[in-house]
């Protein structure tokens, strides 16, 4: 399943078809499956921010991402 949430990204961000390791993959799969089975009119995406990523940039990106949900 693919995310249905489209976000603007900076040059360091990239799309991925892999949501990460086991817990990340499982979490994304379960939520997307739930949304699909219940025909929910919602957008969902998984944002992984590496532990060593710049905190200020991460904050700006997450604020931008949450605004995108309401567009």
C-alpha positions as CSV (number, residue, x, y, z in Angstrom):
1,X,0.0,0.0,0.0
2,X,1.2,3.5,-0.7
3,X,0.6,6.7,1.3
4,X,-2.1,8.9,0.0
5,X,-0.6,12.1,1.7
6,X,1.4,14.2,-0.7
7,X,3.8,16.7,0.9
8,X,6.2,19.3,-0.3
9,X,9.7,18.4,0.6
10,X,13.1,20.0,0.6
11,X,16.1,18.7,-1.3
12,X,17.2,16.4,1.6
13,X,13.8,14.7,1.9
14,X,12.8,11.9,-0.4
15,X,9.9,9.5,-1.0
16,X,10.4,6.0,0.0
17,X,8.5,2.8,-0.6
18,X,9.9,1.4,2.6
19,X,8.5,2.8,5.8
20,X,11.5,1.5,7.8
21,X,12.2,-1.4,10.1
22,X,9.6,-3.8,11.5
23,X,7.7,-1.5,13.9
24,X,7.5,1.3,11.3
25,X,6.4,-1.0,8.5
26,X,3.8,-2.7,10.7
27,X,2.4,0.6,12.0
28,X,2.1,2.0,8.6
29,X,0.5,-1.1,7.2
30,X,-2.0,-1.4,10.0
31,X,-3.2,2.2,9.7
32,X,-3.4,2.2,5.9
33,X,-5.3,-1.1,6.0
34,X,-7.7,0.3,8.5
35,X,-8.3,3.4,6.4
36,X,-8.9,1.3,3.3
37,X,-11.2,-1.3,4.9
38,X,-13.3,1.4,6.5
39,X,-13.3,3.6,3.4
40,X,-12.3,6.6,5.5
41,X,-12.0,9.9,3.7
42,X,-8.6,10.6,5.2
43,X,-5.1,11.1,4.1
44,X,-2.2,9.3,5.9
45,X,1.5,9.3,5.5
46,X,4.4,8.0,7.6
47,X,7.1,10.5,8.3
48,X,10.4,9.1,9.6
49,X,12.8,11.6,10.9
50,X,16.3,10.2,11.7
51,X,17.5,10.7,15.2
52,X,20.5,12.8,14.0
53,X,18.4,15.1,11.8
54,X,18.4,18.8,12.5
55,X,15.7,19.4,15.1
56,X,14.7,22.9,13.8
57,X,14.4,21.5,10.2
58,X,12.3,18.6,11.5
59,X,10.0,20.9,13.4
60,X,9.5,23.1,10.3
61,X,8.8,20.1,8.1
62,X,6.3,18.6,10.6
63,X,4.5,21.9,11.0
64,X,4.3,22.1,7.2
65,X,3.1,18.5,7.0
66,X,0.3,19.0,9.5
67,X,-0.9,22.0,7.6
68,X,-1.0,19.9,4.4
69,X,-3.5,17.6,6.1
70,X,-6.0,20.4,6.3
71,X,-5.7,21.5,2.7
